[in-house]
Amino acid sequence: MSFVSGDVCYILEDNKYVTKVKVMGRQEELYIVQRIGSCGAIRMTEKELFATEEEAAASKKTTHALVSPQLSILPERDNIPKII
């Protein structure tokens, strides 16, 4: 979807927070957007802008937790140094 100056859209910040922004303009492939109610502007690609809050929330990337094995289930548990 293409946005024009003045459009209100949404972005996903830090893969957590849906934020409402206003399109201020465009420079080549990047859109210049401003968070509603704040100063300053940021540049973003079209794929980072969403027409609705729901679309932005649905774009969250899931991360897989890194799990390390428990020492108690290792077969060599007798060889583990003890902390005294």
Buried (B, 14 or more C-beta within 10 A) or exposed (E): EEBEEEBEBBBBEEEEEBBBBBBBBBEEEBBBBBBEEEEEBBBBEEEBBBEEBEBBBEBEEEEEEEEEEEEEEEEEEEEEEEEE
